[in-house]
Amino acid sequence: MPLHFRRPAHLATVTVEAPARLHLGFLDPSGSLGRVFGSIGLVVDGLGTQIDARIAESDMIGGRCSIEERDRIALSLDRLRTEYGATPVAIDVVRTPRAHSGLGSGTQLALAIGTAYVRLAGRAATTAELAELLGRGRRSGIGILGFDSGGLIVDGGACADRNARGLPPLVARQPFPDDWRVLLVTDHSREGLSGEAERRGLAALPPFPRALAAHLCHLVLMQIVPGAAECDFDAFAHGITEMQQTIGEYFAPVQGGVFSSPDVEEALRAVAARHRAGIGQTSWGPTGFAFLPDPQEAEAALLTARNAASAKRHIECSLVTGRNRGAVVRSAGMHEARIGAA
């Protein structure tokens, strides 16, 4: 969706709130069916990124961010300045999820910075253009498409027989049922794979079997997405659990098991044994999830997970909801603008 702005003289601060996402699995990591990767994911509320940005005498980066995140923000600003003209800005990171925890924090932070910059510079850009400029979405389009629209999203990956560029296409976008809940269990003692370690891990894996890729595509098209569309929780949950088990077994040699954190797995297996739930891991973890059919079941599952992890202070359990809208942009003297909505 294009972001068209003119810079008004009175514009002082631009605030961007970008939602977190769960990556629910790749469809075909090896491109055996003609398109490589392809993804399904869900945008969630409650764990997003927020930045405040304003024009300044020189670039300033502050707020709640790590040294690594500051470096990434500085690199993003250099690329934005080259593409859209020199506009020194002060960036204040109000909140962002822990990096490399499976919530898409890197993509959301980059897109928030880019969206704020083009608005302050009075320029026009699409989210896809910003993502390509800032080096995001090279394997999965879930975070970028979710920034625009929210909801349950399927992207089509890239053609395996060419050096494709650009954002993976949106194949399906389904609003997530309002009553359903998501239990998140994360391990603060671990980080998911990223950067060069992720590239080496993927390169070390054998080709993903064509028959399994076809099976995952069938699960997504004929069980998971229709389950969400018809509010058929059991179909959705069973499909998610089977998909996650299949893809987790494939990645197990790299991440150490179906789940990257044994403690997260233990808590989620306890939930699955006692509740109607669909369980899995987002991206490389260490955050895992359990889908629950209603708030009451979710509260009970939260208690189960906390009891299972009661002796492990590095494990955190929380509940979130699906989010059927994209990022929100606010600026001084202007109305709130939603990037996308249900």
Long-range contacts (C-beta under 8 A, 24 or more apart in sequence): 1-126, 1-127, 1-148, 1-339, 1-340, 2-124, 2-125, 2-126, 3-115, 3-118, 3-119, 3-124, 3-125, 3-126, 3-127, 3-339, 4-124, 5-118, 5-119, 5-122, 5-123, 5-124, 6-122, 7-119, 7-120, 7-121, 7-122, 8-333, 8-334, 10-332, 10-333, 11-55, 11-119, 11-120, 11-331, 11-332, 11-333, 11-334, 12-54, 12-331, 12-332, 12-333, 13-52, 13-53, 13-54, 13-331, 13-332, 14-52, 14-53, 14-54, 14-115, 14-116, 14-119, 14-120, 14-329, 14-330, 14-331, 14-332, 15-50, 15-51, 15-52, 15-53, 15-116, 15-329, 15-330, 15-331, 16-49, 16-50, 16-51, 16-53, 16-112, 16-115, 16-116, 16-327, 16-328, 16-329, 17-48, 17-49, 17-50, 17-112, 17-327, 17-328, 17-329, 17-330, 18-48, 18-49, 18-50, 18-108, 18-109, 18-111, 18-112, 18-147, 18-327, 19-43, 19-44, 19-45, 19-47, 19-48, 19-108, 19-146, 19-147, 19-150, 19-323, 19-325, 19-326, 19-327, 20-44, 20-46, 20-47, 20-48, 20-49, 20-97, 20-103, 20-104, 20-105, 20-108, 21-103, 21-104, 21-108, 21-142, 21-143, 21-146, 22-102, 22-103, 22-182, 22-282, 22-289, 23-102, 23-104, 23-140, 23-142, 23-143, 23-282, 23-283, 24-240, 24-243, 24-244, 24-280, 24-282, 25-216, 25-243, 25-244, 25-247, 25-280, 26-140, 26-216, 26-247, 27-157, 27-213, 27-216, 27-217, 27-220, 28-157, 28-208, 28-213, 28-216, 28-217, 29-202, 29-205, 29-208, 29-213, 29-247, 29-250, 30-160, 30-207, 30-208, 30-213, 31-157, 31-160, 32-160, 32-207, 32-208, 32-209, 32-210, 32-213, 33-210, 33-213, 33-214, 33-217, 34-159, 34-160, 34-161, 35-156, 35-157, 35-158, 35-159, 35-160, 36-157, 36-158, 36-159, 36-160, 37-139, 37-140, 37-157, 37-158, 37-168, 38-154, 38-155, 38-156, 38-157, 38-168, 38-171, 38-217, 39-139, 39-140, 39-141, 39-142, 39-153, 39-154, 39-155, 39-157, 39-168, 40-142, 40-152, 40-153, 40-154, 40-220, 40-224, 40-225, 40-243, 41-140, 41-142, 41-143, 41-146, 41-152, 41-153, 42-146, 42-151, 42-152, 42-153, 42-176, 42-182, 42-322, 43-146, 43-149, 43-150, 43-151, 43-153, 43-176, 43-322, 43-323, 43-324, 43-326, 44-182, 44-320, 44-321, 44-322, 44-323, 45-320, 45-321, 45-322, 45-323, 46-318, 46-320, 46-321, 47-97, 47-103, 47-184, 47-320, 48-95, 48-97, 48-108, 49-93, 49-95, 49-96, 49-97, 49-105, 49-108, 49-109, 49-112, 50-93, 50-94, 50-95, 50-96, 50-112, 51-91, 51-92, 51-93, 51-94, 51-109, 51-112, 51-113, 51-116, 52-91, 52-92, 52-94, 53-89, 53-90, 53-91, 53-92, 53-113, 53-116, 53-117, 53-120, 54-89, 54-90, 54-120, 55-87, 55-88, 55-89, 55-90, 55-120, 56-88, 56-89, 56-90, 57-88, 58-88, 59-88, 59-89, 59-90, 59-91, 60-89, 60-90, 60-91, 61-90, 61-91, 61-93, 62-90, 62-91, 62-92, 62-93, 63-91, 63-92, 63-93, 63-94, 64-93, 64-94, 64-95, 64-96, 65-93, 65-96, 65-109, 66-99, 68-99, 69-93, 69-96, 69-99, 69-109, 72-106, 72-109, 72-110, 73-109, 73-113, 76-110, 76-113, 76-114, 76-134, 77-113, 77-117, 79-133, 79-134, 80-113, 80-114, 80-117, 80-118, 80-121, 80-133, 80-134, 83-133, 84-117, 84-118, 84-121, 84-123, 84-125, 85-121, 85-123, 87-117, 87-120, 87-121, 89-116, 89-117, 89-120, 91-116, 98-186, 98-188, 99-191, 99-194, 100-191, 100-192, 100-193, 100-194, 100-284, 101-186, 101-191, 101-192, 101-285, 101-286, 101-287, 102-186, 102-192, 102-281, 102-282, 102-283, 102-284, 102-285, 102-286, 102-287, 103-282, 103-287, 104-142, 104-143, 104-146, 104-283, 106-136, 106-194, 107-131, 107-136, 107-137, 107-143, 107-144, 107-147, 108-143, 108-147, 108-327, 110-134, 110-135, 110-136, 111-136, 111-143, 111-144, 111-147, 111-327, 112-327, 115-327, 115-329, 115-339, 116-329, 119-329, 119-331, 127-339, 128-166, 128-167, 131-167, 132-165, 132-166, 132-167, 137-167, 137-168, 140-168, 141-167, 141-168, 141-169, 141-170, 145-170, 145-173, 146-326, 147-326, 147-327, 147-339, 147-340, 148-326, 148-327, 148-339, 148-340, 149-173, 149-325, 149-326, 149-339, 149-340, 149-341, 150-323, 150-324, 150-325, 150-326, 150-340, 150-341, 150-342, 151-175, 151-176, 151-322, 151-323, 151-324, 151-342, 152-176, 152-225, 152-228, 152-322, 154-220, 154-225, 172-225, 174-225, 174-228, 174-229, 175-228, 175-324, 175-342, 176-228, 176-322, 176-323, 176-324, 177-228, 177-231, 177-233, 177-322, 178-321, 178-322, 179-231, 179-293, 179-294, 179-295, 180-233, 180-291, 180-292, 180-293, 180-294, 180-321, 180-322, 181-291, 181-292, 181-294, 181-295, 181-297, 181-298, 181-319, 181-320, 181-321, 182-289, 182-290, 182-291, 182-292, 182-298, 182-319, 182-320, 182-321, 182-322, 183-271, 183-277, 183-289, 183-290, 183-291, 183-292, 183-298, 183-301, 183-302, 183-305, 183-317, 183-318, 183-319, 184-287, 184-288, 184-289, 184-317, 184-318, 184-319, 184-320, 185-264, 185-267, 185-268, 185-287, 185-288, 185-289, 185-290, 185-305, 185-309, 185-315, 185-316, 185-317, 186-264, 186-286, 186-287, 186-288, 186-315, 186-316, 187-261, 187-263, 187-264, 187-285, 187-286, 187-287, 187-314, 187-315, 188-314, 188-315, 188-316, 189-314, 190-260, 190-261, 190-285, 190-286, 191-286, 192-255, 192-260, 192-283, 192-284, 192-285, 192-286, 192-287, 193-254, 193-255, 193-284, 194-284, 198-284, 201-251, 201-254, 201-255, 202-254, 204-253, 204-254, 205-250, 205-251, 205-253, 205-254, 208-250, 212-246, 212-250, 215-246, 216-243, 216-246, 216-247, 219-243, 233-276, 233-291, 233-293, 234-276, 236-278, 236-291, 237-276, 237-277, 237-278, 237-291, 237-293, 238-278, 239-278, 240-278, 240-279, 240-280, 240-291, 241-272, 241-277, 241-278, 241-279, 241-280, 243-280, 244-278, 244-279, 244-280, 244-281, 245-280, 248-280, 248-281, 251-284, 255-284, 255-285, 259-285, 259-286, 259-288, 260-284, 260-285, 260-286, 261-285, 261-286, 261-288, 263-309, 263-312, 263-314, 263-315, 264-288, 264-315, 266-308, 266-309, 267-305, 267-308, 267-309, 267-315, 267-317, 268-305, 270-304, 270-305, 270-307, 270-308, 271-301, 271-304, 271-305, 271-308, 274-300, 274-301, 274-304, 275-300, 275-301, 275-304, 277-301
